[in-house]
Every structure is written in structure tokens, then in C-alpha cells.
Amino acid sequence: MTTTINKEQKNPNVPNKQEHNQTCLSSAERDGLRPKGNVPNLRFPEFEGEWEKCKLGDASEFSKERVNTQNLSSDNYVATENMLQDYQGFIEASSVPTNTNVVKFNKGDVLLSNIRPYLKKVWFADKNGGCSADVFVFKALSACIPDFLHYIIANDRFINFAMSGAKGVKMPRGDKEQMKTYEIGLPSIEEQKKIATLLQLLDERIATQNKIIDKLQSLIKGTAHKVSQQGKPNTRLSECLLCTSSTLQESDVAELGAYPVYGANGIVGYLDTYNTTSEAIYIIKDGSGVGTVSYVNGKCSATGTLNILQANEGFSLRYLYFMLKVFGFEPYKTGMAIPHIYFKDYGKAKIYCPNYELQNKYANLLYEIEQKATIEQKILDNLCSQKQFLLRQMFI
């Protein structure tokens, strides 16, 4: 039997939505329970009947139109470089090719970056424009409304399918012909509209949550910058901090273990040993994220791509962490293809360090704001989990 969505159901004894969704999903996956026929697990009660099974190539086509870049601007030119990961859309392009024809897209088309599809760079176009050859443009056909097509493409299930046919190791690219064979289910146009509207409302809430987090992060950086200007730089970083490095490689870590291992992209695995015993600052010392700062507290490990910084006596590590978040690493970067920073270089720079009591006062103020941002991030993660649940359960 298909589970229905009933907006009038308000039973205080029922668990919250996330707990209920996770319970339903886990039990369905465990017991192998699915509705009979071509219908989704989760459905609005006013709709019935089976969905039509077809291929993605039956519901959409790739754009063949072209547009000259003379008619484009940085606001409506899309390349894989200015598309955002995890279905977050795109940002303004840093440059536009000169006087050349590129793929045209229209409002309502769905754009997918075809370089490393696993990055989930998908954008539902809200304007007309043009894009590079490494961006695929899907146009909805009559049986599928554009909004519904968007959620077929911006879906982990489709991304996994695209990756299964991708070619190349370092820079895998998806295959158009293979994508056309992706099996989908299409309900009536009215049901498509209702599903898309629900997901759009959730997307709007996610966008609002992202703005809340962005404002808090801006507040942290703005406040930290203001603190750093409260007095003249008076202390070298090498006087405040002790720097060590690790020889640990990502290939050395395991999926299971007692202690987390951090790399350039956060936690990369686990080990039963650790190279950091208490609080520390981790700084990416090479690669695209060079200069990115994070704070850890407790037993854990860092890979060789990170500097491990710990405070000398008389200095607050948390204060130094916030000062490094607004520190200018740019003058200390070396290397062209792969940028590096070395503590022996940036350690010579001076920052403003007041007395220990004042350091803690500033650090506590900034930490409170950061904790608020952490709470808001958890809310965002829950919203994204809810969306992924709906995408799994409301589509076939």
C-alpha cells in the first residue's frame, strides 16, 4: 500500500517528521516493502493509478541551440567552474569567452556540469543564457514539466547512474547516450506539479537557512577582523604557536576506528591511534584550499596536508584560531600549479595579541557566535536529509 501525505494529520503522539521518515525508510528498506506496481512509496492522497515508466530520453532532450558570447554577460554565462556543488546553483562567472558560439539555455532548462558529475553541480535555470560544452542542458518535453525534470536530475539516484557510465579517472565525464537510458517514472502533469511545488517550498526553506548561516559566518569574520584591528600587531605567530606536521596519508586511514582523522576536506576516516591529544588548529598547507583554518578539540589525527598548530604558554588557542580565520595568507603562498604555505614564512608575521584575559574575552564572544552557526548548520543538514528522503520516496 502506498503511504499518503495528509496535511490535516496532526497527532501529537506521532514522532517528528525526520524521526518518522527515517523509521519508515529503514523499515521499508529492511523488509523490502514497496507498493505494488509503478507507484512511489510516498504519495499525495488525491492521486492514484500507476506512473508511466520510460527513459529520460523520452521526457527530455539535450539543447542543440547555440548563442554567441557577445550576447552574454558574466551573469548568464555558465561554466563548470562557476557552478556550485551539491545542487546549490551557480555564481557569477569570472570571465566570458570572446566572440564564440556556445550552448544556449532558456529559463526552465536544467543544467548539469558533466566534469566529475559526483560533485552534483546542477542548476534549474531562472533566466536565458549560454554555457560551456562541459555543461549539459536538459530541456523538458511535453510529458514532463520542467520543475519535475529538475528534481529527476538533481537527485542522488540520477547522479549515481551518471557516474556509472562516466569515462576517465581524474576528470570523469558522463555519457549523453547513457544518460538518455536512465529509467524514470512519470505521473500525470497535475501530480508532477504538486510534487515539484512541495520540493520547491523545501528548497526555499533551505535557501533561507543558507542565508542565516552565511550572515553568521560574515558576523564572525567581521568581528574577528575588528578585534584584530584593536591594537598594533605586536606578536609574531611563531611566538604564539608551535607548528608540527604529520606523515599520515589518507591511504593509511580506515573506515572504522576510535578516533577521527582530518584531511583537507574534513574527516577522511578513522584510526585507533591519534597524533593530536587536545585542542589544536589545523591549517591546509597545500592544494586548492591552502590557508583554510579549522579548530579541533580532543583526540584525533591530521594527515600530512595539514599544519598542526598548538598554543604556547600565555596564549589562547581559540583566540589565535579566530585571528587566523581573517589572516592574509596570500603573500606567503608559493608554487604555481599546487600552492603551498610554510610556517617558517607566515610564522614571521605579527598579529595583535592583547593580554591573556582579553584574548579569552574576545575568543568567548566569537565562540558563542560560532556555536550559533553550528546549530543552524545542523538545522540545514536536517532539512537536506528531509529533502533527500522525499526524493527517494516520491520518485520511482
N, C-alpha and C positions, 0 to 999 in steps of 0.2 A: 504494500500500500504506500502511496506517495505521501510524504509529510507535507502539510499545508502551512502557509503563513496566514495567521489570523490576527489582524491588527487590533481586534477587540478583546483578545485574550489577555487578561491582566490578573493572574493568580499570584498573590504574594508568596505562596509556598513553593512556587517554581523557582529553580536556581536562576542566577543571572544569565544573560544571553550567551556570554562566552563559555561559561561552565556547561550550559545546556547544549550548545553547539558542539563543544568538544566531546561531551558524553555521547551524543547521538552519532558523531562521526566515528569515535573509537569503537562503539558497539557495532555499528554497521560494517566497519572495516574488519572487525574481529570475526563477526558472524557471517560475513559475506552476504548481508541482506541488501538487496536492491529492489526497487519497484519492477514489476513485470512490464516488458515492452519498452519502447523507446520513449521513456519519460524520465525526468530528473528526480533525484531523491527529495528535493525541496521545491515546492510549487505553490503559487497563489491559488486559493481555493476555488476561484471562479473559472479556472481553466481546466479542461480535461481533454482526453484524446492523445494519441501518440504524436511525437515530433517526427518530422521528416528527416531521415538520415541521408546525408550527402557529403560531398567533398568540399573543401574550402574553395577549390577552383570553380565550383558550381555557384557559390554565393558571392564571390568577389573576383576581381581581375587586377592585374598589375597595370599601373598607369603607363601609357605609351606616349603621352603628350610631352612636349618639350617647351621650354621657355628660356629666353636669353637672359643672362645675368644682368644685362643693362637695365632690365625691368625689375630687378630685385634689390633688396637692401639687407643690411645685417639683421633686420627684424623679421624677415621672412625667407631667409636662406638657411637651409638645414643641412648640416653635415654630421657625420657620426661623432665628430669632436665636440659639437655643441648640443648633443642630445644627452639627457641625464639618465643615470642608471635607475633600475627598479621602478620603471613606469612613471618617472617624475617629469616627463615632458622634455623641454629644451630651453636653452638660454640664448641670448643674442649672439650671433656669430662674430668672431673676432675679425674676420675678413670675408670678402666675397670674390670669387674668381672673376677675372676681367673678360668681358665680351665672349662668352661661350654659352652653348646651349646645354641646359641641364634638365633633369626630370621635373615635370610640373606636378604640383599637387593642388587640390582645391579644399575648401572648408568641408569637413566631414570625412576626409580621407584618413586612413590610418598609416602612420609611418613607422617603419621598423629598421633600426640600424642593423645591417647584415654583417658587420665585422664583430665577431665574438657575440653572437646572439644571447649567450648566457648572461650578459650584462643587463638584459631586459630594458633596452632603450627603445621605448615605444611612445609615440605621441599621437593623440587624436587632434587633428588639425582644426584650429578655430579661425583660420584665415587661409587665403590663397598664397602660393609661393612656389619655390623651387628647391630642389635638393640634389646632393651629390649622388653619383652612381652607386655608392655603397649603402644608400638608404632605399629600401623597398617601399613603394607606395601602393597600398591596397585600396581599391575602390569597390564599394558595395554594389551588388547587382540587385535586381528588383525583389528577389525573395528574402533579402536581408537588409534591415535598416542600418545605416552607418554606426549608430550608437551601439547596437548589438554586436556588430562586427568588431568594434573596438575592444569589447570585453572577450571576444574569442581570441584575438591576437594578444592582448595584454593579460595573458593568463599563463601561469607556470606550466600548465599541461602542454600548451602550444609551443612554448619556448623549449621545453624538453624534447618535443618532437622535432623542432627545427635543428636542435643540436645533434640529434641522432643522424641527421643527413648532412651535417656540416663537413666541409673539407678543409684540411690544413691543421697544423698543430699549434703553432704560436699564435696565429691570427686566423682562427677558423671562420669560414664564411658559409652561410646557409645556402641551400639549393632551391631555386624558384620552383622547378618542376616537382621536387619532393614536397614542398610546402603546399602545392595545389592538391596533393593527395590526402591531406590531413582530414580525418573524418570528423564531422560535426553534426549536431542535431539542430534543426530549425523549427521552432514553434510558429504559431500564427503571428502576424505582424503586431497585433494588439498585445500578445503575451511578450513579444520581444520588447515592445515599448515599456511595458510595466517592469520587466526585469532591469532594463537599462536605466530607467528612472530611479529605481531603488539603489543601484550601484553608483549612479551619479550623485545622489544625496550623500552616500557614504564617502565618495571621493571629495565632495565639498567639505565634509567634516574633517577629513584627513588633511586637506589643504589648509584649513583653518588651524589645525593642530601644528602643522609645519611652521606656520607664521608665528604662532605663540613661541615655539622653540627658537626660531630664528631671532625673535626680539629678545629673548632671554640671553642667547649667546652674544648678541650685539651689546646688551647691557653689561655682560661680564667683561667683554673686551674693552668697551668704553670706560668702565670703572677702573679696570686694571691699568689702562693707558693713563688715566687721570692720576692714579696712585703713583705710577712710575715717574710722573712729572712733578711730584710734590717737593722734590729736592734735587740737587745736582747729583749726577752719577758719582758715587763715592767708593764703590767696592767692585773689584774685578770678580767675574764669575768663578774664576779658578780659586779665589779666596773663600767663596761661599760654598762651593760644591766639589765633591770628589767624583771623578768620572772613571768608570770601568766599562769593559766590553765583554761580550760572551763569544765563544766559538761555536755555540749551538746553532745548528742548521734546522730548517723546517723539516727536512727529511729525517731528522733524528727523533721527532716527536711522535706520539701515538694518539689515537682517538680517545683512549681511556687512560686515566691516571688520577693521582690525588691532587695535583697542582696544575693550574693553567700555565700555558706558555704563550707569550705575546710576541707577535711579529709586526710587520709594517701595517697589516690590516686588522689588527686586534688579536683576539685569541685564535691561534692556529692549531692548537692541540693541547695535550696534557702529558705530564710525566710524574713519576713517583719521587722525583728529586726536585730541587729548586736552586736558583742562583741569586734570588733576592729574598731576604728574610723579613724585611719590614717595609716601610714606605720608601718609595723611590719615584724618580721622574724618568720616564722613558722618552727618548727623542730619536726619531728616524734620522739616521745619519747618511743614508744614500738612497737614491731612487727618486721616483716622481713625488713622493710625499715628504721629501727631505725637510727637516725642521719642524715637523708635526710633533706636538708635545702631549703626553698623557701622564696621569698620576695613578700610581698603584699603591695598594696598602695590603700587606700580608705576604705569605709565602707564595712565590711564583717564579717564573723564569722569563728571560728575554732572549730572543735569537740574536745572531751576530749583526743584524741590520740595525740594531738599536744601541744608542749610548745609554748606560745606566748611571744616573746621577743621584747622589745622596748628599744631604746637607752636612757641612762641617759644624762643629760646636758653636752655638751662639746665633745660628740662623734657622729660620723656619722654612722647612722644605715646601710646605704648602704655599707660603708667600712667594718663594722663588719659582714655583710652578706657574703661578698666575703672571709673574713678571716675564717668564719665558714665553708665555702664550702671546704676548704682544712684543716680544723681542724681534728685532730685524735681523734675520739670518742671511738675507740676500748678499751682503758684502763678503760673507765668509764661505759662500758656495764655490766649489771648484769642480772642474770636469764639464765637458760639453754633453756627450751622449748620456752619461749617468752622473748627475750632480752628487757631490759629497760635501759634508761639513765635518770638521775635525775640532775636537775640544781644545786642542793646543792653539787653534786660531781664535774661535769665538770665546774661549775662556779668558782671553786678554781684555775683552770688552768690559766696561764698567756699567753697573746699574745702580739705581738709588736703593739703598738699604738703610732704613731707619733703625732705631733700637729694637731689640727683640720683642718687647711688649707691643710696640706699634706694628711690627711685622705681623704678629698674631692677630691683632685687631683687624687689620686690612684683610688678612687671609680668611678670618672667620666671616667677615662681611661677604666676600666673594664666594666663599664656600656655600653659604646659605642660598645665594642666587643659583649656583651650580646645582645644588640639591633640588631646587625647584625645577630646573631644566631636566634633571634626571627623572623626576616624577612625571613631567609632561611627556618625556620620551617613552616612558612605559605605557602611558595612555595611547600614544601614537602606535606603538608596537601592537597593542591590543586591537586597535581599530584596523590595522593592516591584517592582523590574524583573522578578524571577523570577515574582512573582505575576501581573503583567500578561502575561507570556509564557504562563503556564498558562491564563489566562483567554482569551487569543486562540486557543490551540491546542487546548484541551479542550472548547470550546463551538462550536456551529455556529449 
